[in-house]
Amino acid sequence: MKLLIIISFVGLFFISNAEAERADREKPIHLEADRATVEDVNRKEGSRISIFTGNVIFTQGTLRIKADKVIMKEDSLGFRHATATGNLVSFRQKRDRMDEYVEGWSQRAEYDSKTEKIELFRQARLIRGEDEVLGDYISYDMNSEFFEVISSKERGVETGPDKRVRITIQPKNKSE
């Protein structure tokens, strides 16, 4: 728990006034895949589940997720929760008002359009500019750009040779 608190505190160093591209949430979602199935789970409530397999590309504005498989659940209000799996899943999104992207990779990623949060599981890696974070789990809030990183040891899964969180923060040029 102490490590989690320290990592959350270190995450504050990455926070700036810039956010994920605000216009993205107003853009349509485009999905490409080798195969897709759509099932209306409950027509009265308007919910549905869509499964995309084979070289899946999920795009909404500047947000782009690539995976082997994506399961997307849509609720009656139109909010979507996508679970992407692959070797490795990747995402990329432009930062608002900046010519810079946030990029991430993991074996599994979960995206929630209601909370604007992406969670990366197993071999998680996040890069923003020249700063980088590695861990077993990364939770990234796209609105505030706050993230939390947890090691595999802390999660109790202890898989792979590296069980610790790694963070690299590059010095900022003070003349800018």
C-alpha positions in Angstrom: 0.0 0.0 0.0 2.9 2.3 0.8 4.3 1.8 -2.7 0.9 2.6 -4.2 0.7 5.9 -2.4 4.2 6.8 -3.5 3.5 6.0 -7.1 0.2 8.0 -7.0 2.2 10.9 -5.6 4.9 10.6 -8.3 2.0 10.6 -10.8 1.3 14.2 -9.8 4.6 15.2 -11.5 3.1 14.2 -14.8 -0.1 16.3 -14.4 -0.2 19.5 -16.4 -2.9 21.9 -17.6 -3.1 19.9 -20.9 -5.7 17.2 -21.2 -6.6 14.6 -23.7 -8.0 16.0 -26.9 -11.4 17.4 -25.8 -13.0 17.2 -29.3 -12.5 13.4 -29.4 -15.5 12.6 -27.2 -17.8 14.4 -29.7 -16.5 12.4 -32.7 -18.0 9.2 -34.0 -16.3 5.9 -33.3 -14.9 3.9 -36.2 -14.1 0.2 -35.9 -12.3 -2.0 -38.3 -11.7 -5.8 -37.9 -11.5 -9.0 -39.8 -14.8 -10.1 -38.2 -17.6 -8.5 -36.2 -20.7 -9.7 -34.4 -23.3 -7.5 -32.8 -25.9 -8.7 -30.3 -28.7 -6.6 -28.8 -28.7 -8.0 -25.3 -31.8 -6.2 -24.0 -33.8 -4.3 -26.6 -36.0 -2.6 -23.9 -33.0 -1.1 -22.2 -31.1 -0.5 -25.5 -27.9 -2.2 -24.5 -25.8 -4.2 -26.9 -22.6 -6.2 -27.1 -20.3 -6.1 -30.1 -17.3 -8.4 -30.6 -14.5 -7.5 -33.1 -11.7 -10.0 -33.8 -8.6 -9.9 -36.0 -6.5 -6.8 -36.4 -9.0 -4.5 -34.7 -8.6 -0.7 -35.0 -10.8 1.5 -32.8 -10.7 5.2 -33.6 -12.5 8.1 -32.1 -11.0 11.5 -33.1 -7.3 11.3 -32.2 -7.9 8.3 -29.9 -6.7 5.0 -31.5 -6.7 1.6 -30.0 -5.3 -1.5 -31.8 -5.9 -5.0 -30.6 -6.4 -8.6 -31.6 -9.9 -8.6 -30.1 -12.3 -6.0 -28.7 -15.5 -6.6 -26.8 -17.6 -3.4 -26.6 -20.6 -3.0 -24.4 -22.9 -0.1 -25.0 -25.5 1.0 -22.5 -28.9 2.7 -23.1 -27.4 6.2 -22.8 -24.7 5.4 -25.5 -21.8 5.1 -23.1 -19.3 2.4 -24.2 -17.0 0.1 -22.3 -14.4 -1.7 -24.4 -12.1 -4.5 -23.4 -9.2 -5.0 -25.8 -6.8 -8.0 -25.7 -3.8 -8.8 -27.7 -0.1 -9.1 -27.9 0.2 -6.2 -27.3 -2.8 -3.8 -27.2 -1.8 -0.2 -28.0 -3.5 3.1 -27.7 -2.6 6.6 -28.7 -4.3 10.0 -28.1 -3.3 13.6 -28.8 -3.0 15.9 -25.8 -5.4 18.9 -26.0 -3.8 22.1 -27.3 -0.4 20.5 -27.7 1.5 18.8 -30.5 2.1 15.7 -28.3 0.6 12.3 -27.8 0.1 9.9 -24.9 0.8 6.3 -25.9 0.3 3.1 -24.1 0.7 -0.7 -24.4 -0.4 -3.8 -22.5 -1.8 -7.3 -22.9 -5.3 -6.1 -22.0 -6.8 -2.6 -22.0 -10.2 -1.5 -20.8 -11.7 1.8 -22.0 -14.7 3.5 -20.4 -16.2 6.4 -22.5 -18.3 7.5 -19.5 -15.4 8.1 -17.2 -12.8 8.8 -20.0 -10.5 6.3 -18.3 -8.2 3.6 -19.8 -6.8 0.8 -17.7 -3.8 -1.2 -18.9 -3.1 -4.7 -17.5 0.0 -6.9 -17.7 3.2 -5.5 -19.2 1.7 -2.0 -19.0 3.7 0.9 -20.4 2.7 4.6 -20.8 4.6 7.3 -22.6 3.8 11.0 -22.5 6.3 13.1 -24.4 9.7 11.9 -23.2 8.3 10.6 -19.8 7.7 6.9 -19.4 6.0 4.7 -16.8 6.1 0.9 -16.6 4.2 -1.5 -14.3 1.8 -4.4 -14.2 -1.2 -2.1 -14.1 -1.7 1.5 -15.1 -5.0 3.4 -14.7 -5.0 6.6 -16.8 -7.6 9.3 -16.6 -7.8 11.0 -20.0 -9.4 14.1 -18.7 -7.1 15.0 -15.9 -4.1 13.0 -17.2 -3.7 11.5 -13.7 -2.4 8.0 -13.6 -1.8 5.3 -11.1 0.8 2.6 -11.5 1.0 -0.7 -9.6 3.7 -3.4 -9.7 2.9 -7.1 -10.2 4.3 -7.7 -6.7 1.8 -5.2 -5.2 -1.1 -6.7 -7.2 -0.1 -10.2 -5.9 0.4 -11.7 -9.4 4.2 -11.7 -9.4 4.6 -12.7 -13.1 7.5 -11.9 -15.3 11.1 -11.1 -14.3 10.5 -7.4 -13.4 8.1 -7.0 -10.5 8.6 -3.3 -9.8 7.3 -0.1 -11.2 9.6 2.0 -13.3 9.2 5.7 -14.0 11.4 8.0 -16.0 10.7 11.7 -15.8 12.8 13.9 -18.2 13.9 17.4 -17.0 11.9 20.2 -18.4 13.6 23.0 -20.3 13.1 26.1 -18.0 13.6 28.5 -20.9 10.3 27.5 -22.6 
